[in-house]
Amino acid sequence: MIGRIVCYTLGSEPTPAQRNKFRKMFFGYLDHSCGGRYKYVRRGLMSDIPHVKLVRSVFIVRKEDCRKVVDFLEKNGATVYVRDVIITPDDRKVLLDQLRA
């Protein structure tokens, strides 16, 4: 199976607030209210896209999902590098498990 490795960087030194806002839109987050009594899962773009996160700002996605990810990153001012990769059986299992979930 062929996938895509996506590497990105957030341009010219974003402030911590900008970086946090981007991260929440991209990966989603767990929201707490009423002193931690209630928890809400706020979904981001990558919540619906199966991926394998390798290190910070580097992950593998399926070829079919790559365009959505790259468009989102470029729209938010990130510099993006994309290359084709051969997905190992372990990574393939992770991607397929995320699709089923």
N, CA and C atoms as a LAMMPS dump frame, in Angstrom:
ITEM: TIMESTEP
0
ITEM: NUMBER OF ATOMS
303
ITEM: BOX BOUNDS ff ff ff
-5.0000000000000000e+02 5.0000000000000000e+02
-5.0000000000000000e+02 5.0000000000000000e+02
-5.0000000000000000e+02 5.0000000000000000e+02
ITEM: ATOMS id mol type element x y z
1 1 1 N 0.851 -1.18 0
2 1 2 C 0 0 0
3 1 3 C 0.891 1.237 0
4 2 1 N 0.534 2.195 -0.836
5 2 2 C 1.278 3.458 -0.917
6 2 3 C 0.51 4.514 -0.129
7 3 1 N 1.239 5.267 0.673
8 3 2 C 0.659 6.361 1.438
9 3 3 C 1.448 7.622 1.173
10 4 1 N 1.166 8.633 1.926
11 4 2 C 1.889 9.9 1.794
12 4 3 C 2.411 10.305 3.16
13 5 1 N 3.651 10.741 3.194
14 5 2 C 4.212 11.307 4.416
15 5 3 C 4.096 12.818 4.278
16 6 1 N 3.569 13.457 5.289
17 6 2 C 3.337 14.9 5.284
18 6 3 C 4.16 15.517 6.404
19 7 1 N 4.985 16.501 6.043
20 7 2 C 5.775 17.254 7.013
21 7 3 C 5.369 18.714 6.862
22 8 1 N 5.214 19.408 7.976
23 8 2 C 4.834 20.814 7.881
24 8 3 C 5.534 21.629 8.955
25 9 1 N 5.622 22.915 8.692
26 9 2 C 6.136 23.866 9.665
27 9 3 C 5.264 25.112 9.591
28 10 1 N 5.063 25.744 10.734
29 10 2 C 4.157 26.895 10.811
30 10 3 C 4.866 28.227 10.597
31 11 1 N 5.456 28.415 9.486
32 11 2 C 5.979 29.714 9.084
33 11 3 C 6.755 30.498 10.118
34 12 1 N 6.604 31.811 10.055
35 12 2 C 7.445 32.748 10.804
36 12 3 C 7.028 32.881 12.27
37 13 1 N 7.546 32.021 13.113
38 13 2 C 7.391 32.094 14.572
39 13 3 C 6.003 32.522 15.03
40 14 1 N 5.031 31.634 14.957
41 14 2 C 3.698 31.992 15.465
42 14 3 C 3.737 32.139 16.988
43 15 1 N 2.838 32.943 17.485
44 15 2 C 2.754 33.109 18.936
45 15 3 C 2.209 31.812 19.539
46 16 1 N 2.401 31.59 20.823
47 16 2 C 1.837 30.387 21.448
48 16 3 C 0.318 30.282 21.269
49 17 1 N -0.38 31.406 21.315
50 17 2 C -1.833 31.396 21.13
51 17 3 C -2.206 30.942 19.714
52 18 1 N -1.478 31.429 18.71
53 18 2 C -1.738 31.031 17.325
54 18 3 C -1.439 29.553 17.118
55 19 1 N -0.347 29.089 17.699
56 19 2 C 0.046 27.679 17.579
57 19 3 C -1.001 26.777 18.241
58 20 1 N -1.496 27.187 19.4
59 20 2 C -2.497 26.413 20.115
60 20 3 C -3.823 26.37 19.347
61 21 1 N -4.232 27.495 18.786
62 21 2 C -5.458 27.555 18.003
63 21 3 C -5.361 26.634 16.784
64 22 1 N -4.218 26.674 16.108
65 22 2 C -4.01 25.805 14.956
66 22 3 C -4.088 24.335 15.363
67 23 1 N -3.409 23.988 16.431
68 23 2 C -3.362 22.597 16.901
69 23 3 C -4.757 22.078 17.253
70 24 1 N -5.57 22.928 17.886
71 24 2 C -6.932 22.526 18.232
72 24 3 C -7.775 22.286 16.984
73 25 1 N -7.657 23.147 15.971
74 25 2 C -8.414 22.974 14.734
75 25 3 C -7.926 21.732 13.977
76 26 1 N -6.649 21.44 14.064
77 26 2 C -6.065 20.353 13.295
78 26 3 C -6.29 18.99 13.948
79 27 1 N -5.974 18.867 15.232
80 27 2 C -6.046 17.577 15.916
81 27 3 C -7.275 17.423 16.814
82 28 1 N -7.929 18.515 17.176
83 28 2 C -9.024 18.441 18.115
84 28 3 C -8.492 18.495 19.542
85 29 1 N -9.401 18.472 20.523
86 29 2 C -8.964 18.56 21.917
87 29 3 C -10.083 18.104 22.845
88 30 1 N -9.738 17.906 24.1
89 30 2 C -10.699 17.527 25.128
90 30 3 C -11.015 18.77 25.947
91 31 1 N -12.275 19.152 25.968
92 31 2 C -12.728 20.361 26.644
93 31 3 C -13.334 19.986 27.995
94 32 1 N -13.008 20.751 29.034
95 32 2 C -13.541 20.521 30.376
96 32 3 C -14.403 21.717 30.776
97 33 1 N -15.481 21.448 31.49
98 33 2 C -16.285 22.55 31.996
99 33 3 C -16.754 22.218 33.398
100 34 1 N -17.21 23.235 34.078
101 34 2 C -17.755 23.102 35.423
102 34 3 C -16.725 22.472 36.358
103 35 1 N -15.511 23.013 36.336
104 35 2 C -14.455 22.536 37.223
105 35 3 C -13.995 21.116 36.924
106 36 1 N -14.084 20.688 35.666
107 36 2 C -13.645 19.35 35.304
108 36 3 C -14.716 18.286 35.454
109 37 1 N -15.907 18.699 35.815
110 37 2 C -16.994 17.748 36.025
111 37 3 C -17.487 17.133 34.703
112 38 1 N -17.499 17.955 33.647
113 38 2 C -17.965 17.493 32.341
114 38 3 C -16.815 17.552 31.349
115 39 1 N -16.79 16.581 30.461
116 39 2 C -15.747 16.535 29.427
117 39 3 C -16.409 16.401 28.071
118 40 1 N -15.901 17.167 27.111
119 40 2 C -16.43 17.146 25.755
120 40 3 C -15.27 16.948 24.788
121 41 1 N -15.459 16.069 23.823
122 41 2 C -14.446 15.853 22.794
123 41 3 C -14.748 16.807 21.643
124 42 1 N -13.834 17.704 21.375
125 42 2 C -13.957 18.641 20.258
126 42 3 C -13.105 18.078 19.125
127 43 1 N -13.752 17.751 18.039
128 43 2 C -13.062 17.084 16.941
129 43 3 C -12.356 18.096 16.047
130 44 1 N -11.198 17.688 15.521
131 44 2 C -10.453 18.476 14.56
132 44 3 C -10.432 17.758 13.223
133 45 1 N -9.715 18.29 12.269
134 45 2 C -9.626 17.688 10.942
135 45 3 C -9.086 16.26 11.016
136 46 1 N -8.035 16.044 11.776
137 46 2 C -7.392 14.734 11.823
138 46 3 C -8.179 13.721 12.649
139 47 1 N -9.236 14.15 13.317
140 47 2 C -10.082 13.208 14.057
141 47 3 C -10.806 12.263 13.103
142 48 1 N -11.06 12.728 11.887
143 48 2 C -11.802 11.942 10.902
144 48 3 C -10.907 11.311 9.84
145 49 1 N -9.62 11.582 9.895
146 49 2 C -8.686 11.063 8.893
147 49 3 C -7.732 10.087 9.566
148 50 1 N -7.69 8.833 9.098
149 50 2 C -6.748 7.89 9.697
150 50 3 C -5.314 8.313 9.394
151 51 1 N -4.47 8.292 10.42
152 51 2 C -3.09 8.736 10.252
153 51 3 C -2.186 8.049 11.271
154 52 1 N -0.903 8.05 10.963
155 52 2 C 0.119 7.554 11.877
156 52 3 C 1.044 8.723 12.155
157 53 1 N 1.072 9.166 13.399
158 53 2 C 1.921 10.295 13.769
159 53 3 C 3.308 9.758 14.098
160 54 1 N 4.314 10.217 13.368
161 54 2 C 5.677 9.733 13.565
162 54 3 C 6.413 10.56 14.608
163 55 1 N 6.548 11.835 14.373
164 55 2 C 7.14 12.786 15.314
165 55 3 C 6.368 14.08 15.153
166 56 1 N 6.743 15.096 15.903
167 56 2 C 6.044 16.369 15.818
168 56 3 C 6.053 16.893 14.382
169 57 1 N 4.89 17.222 13.876
170 57 2 C 4.697 17.807 12.55
171 57 3 C 4.987 16.849 11.397
172 58 1 N 5.044 15.552 11.659
173 58 2 C 5.277 14.557 10.609
174 58 3 C 4.317 13.388 10.826
175 59 1 N 3.547 13.051 9.788
176 59 2 C 2.622 11.927 9.901
177 59 3 C 2.382 11.317 8.532
178 60 1 N 1.82 10.104 8.533
179 60 2 C 1.514 9.378 7.306
180 60 3 C -0.002 9.292 7.172
181 61 1 N -0.49 9.588 5.967
182 61 2 C -1.917 9.459 5.671
183 61 3 C -2.08 8.645 4.391
184 62 1 N -3.311 8.211 4.137
185 62 2 C -3.599 7.52 2.884
186 62 3 C -3.575 8.538 1.747
187 63 1 N -3.319 8.06 0.526
188 63 2 C -3.284 8.958 -0.634
189 63 3 C -4.612 9.696 -0.81
190 64 1 N -5.716 9.011 -0.518
191 64 2 C -7.038 9.603 -0.723
192 64 3 C -7.281 10.809 0.195
193 65 1 N -6.654 10.819 1.359
194 65 2 C -6.893 11.875 2.342
195 65 3 C -5.879 13.007 2.287
196 66 1 N -4.843 12.827 1.516
197 66 2 C -3.731 13.788 1.52
198 66 3 C -4.159 15.187 1.076
199 67 1 N -5.003 15.284 0.06
200 67 2 C -5.399 16.591 -0.473
201 67 3 C -6.104 17.439 0.587
202 68 1 N -7 16.829 1.377
203 68 2 C -7.713 17.568 2.43
204 68 3 C -6.731 18.128 3.458
205 69 1 N -5.764 17.302 3.834
206 69 2 C -4.786 17.703 4.849
207 69 3 C -3.914 18.843 4.323
208 70 1 N -3.403 18.689 3.114
209 70 2 C -2.519 19.712 2.542
210 70 3 C -3.276 21.033 2.351
211 71 1 N -4.506 20.962 1.87
212 71 2 C -5.3 22.19 1.699
213 71 3 C -5.484 22.917 3.03
214 72 1 N -5.801 22.164 4.093
215 72 2 C -5.978 22.771 5.411
216 72 3 C -4.683 23.423 5.887
217 73 1 N -3.568 22.718 5.749
218 73 2 C -2.288 23.254 6.21
219 73 3 C -1.903 24.518 5.446
220 74 1 N -2.047 24.494 4.13
221 74 2 C -1.688 25.67 3.323
222 74 3 C -2.615 26.848 3.621
223 75 1 N -3.898 26.565 3.847
224 75 2 C -4.847 27.627 4.176
225 75 3 C -4.465 28.333 5.478
226 76 1 N -3.816 27.604 6.387
227 76 2 C -3.406 28.159 7.672
228 76 3 C -1.951 28.614 7.684
229 77 1 N -1.359 28.791 6.519
230 77 2 C -0.039 29.4 6.416
231 77 3 C 1.14 28.488 6.703
232 78 1 N 0.947 27.187 6.648
233 78 2 C 2.046 26.256 6.917
234 78 3 C 2.814 25.955 5.626
235 79 1 N 4.091 25.704 5.765
236 79 2 C 4.902 25.214 4.665
237 79 3 C 4.818 23.691 4.72
238 80 1 N 4.455 23.069 3.582
239 80 2 C 4.156 21.637 3.572
240 80 3 C 5.082 20.903 2.61
241 81 1 N 5.56 19.736 3.037
242 81 2 C 6.348 18.827 2.208
243 81 3 C 5.635 17.485 2.189
244 82 1 N 5.403 16.939 0.993
245 82 2 C 4.684 15.673 0.856
246 82 3 C 5.483 14.74 -0.042
247 83 1 N 5.593 13.474 0.367
248 83 2 C 6.281 12.458 -0.424
249 83 3 C 5.502 11.152 -0.325
250 84 1 N 5.582 10.333 -1.371
251 84 2 C 4.996 8.996 -1.334
252 84 3 C 5.875 8.08 -0.501
253 85 1 N 5.245 7.18 0.248
254 85 2 C 5.975 6.191 1.051
255 85 3 C 5.257 4.848 0.923
256 86 1 N 6.001 3.793 1.141
257 86 2 C 5.41 2.466 1.2
258 86 3 C 5.033 2.217 2.65
259 87 1 N 3.786 1.893 2.877
260 87 2 C 3.289 1.71 4.241
261 87 3 C 3.623 0.293 4.715
262 88 1 N 4.23 0.201 5.879
263 88 2 C 4.577 -1.093 6.454
264 88 3 C 3.303 -1.801 6.922
265 89 1 N 3.352 -3.104 7.095
266 89 2 C 2.159 -3.825 7.578
267 89 3 C 1.647 -3.302 8.93
268 90 1 N 2.557 -2.903 9.826
269 90 2 C 2.121 -2.364 11.118
270 90 3 C 1.368 -1.048 10.949
271 91 1 N 1.903 -0.15 10.112
272 91 2 C 1.238 1.127 9.866
273 91 3 C -0.089 0.921 9.139
274 92 1 N -0.122 -0.041 8.233
275 92 2 C -1.36 -0.341 7.507
276 92 3 C -2.448 -0.787 8.484
277 93 1 N -2.069 -1.611 9.461
278 93 2 C -3.016 -2.082 10.463
279 93 3 C -3.574 -0.908 11.271
280 94 1 N -2.7 0.028 11.656
281 94 2 C -3.137 1.201 12.423
282 94 3 C -4.12 2.034 11.597
283 95 1 N -3.793 2.278 10.32
284 95 2 C -4.671 3.073 9.474
285 95 3 C -6.035 2.404 9.284
286 96 1 N -6.026 1.093 9.045
287 96 2 C -7.29 0.389 8.841
288 96 3 C -8.115 0.321 10.12
289 97 1 N -7.445 0.166 11.264
290 97 2 C -8.168 0.16 12.544
291 97 3 C -8.837 1.505 12.803
292 98 1 N -8.164 2.596 12.441
293 98 2 C -8.753 3.92 12.625
294 98 3 C -9.942 4.11 11.708
295 99 1 N -9.912 3.509 10.508
296 99 2 C -11.037 3.613 9.588
297 99 3 C -12.266 2.906 10.152
298 100 1 N -12.056 1.773 10.784
299 100 2 C -13.168 0.988 11.33
300 100 3 C -13.771 1.614 12.579
301 101 1 N -12.974 2.387 13.31
302 101 2 C -13.438 2.945 14.588
303 101 3 C -14.436 4.064 14.408
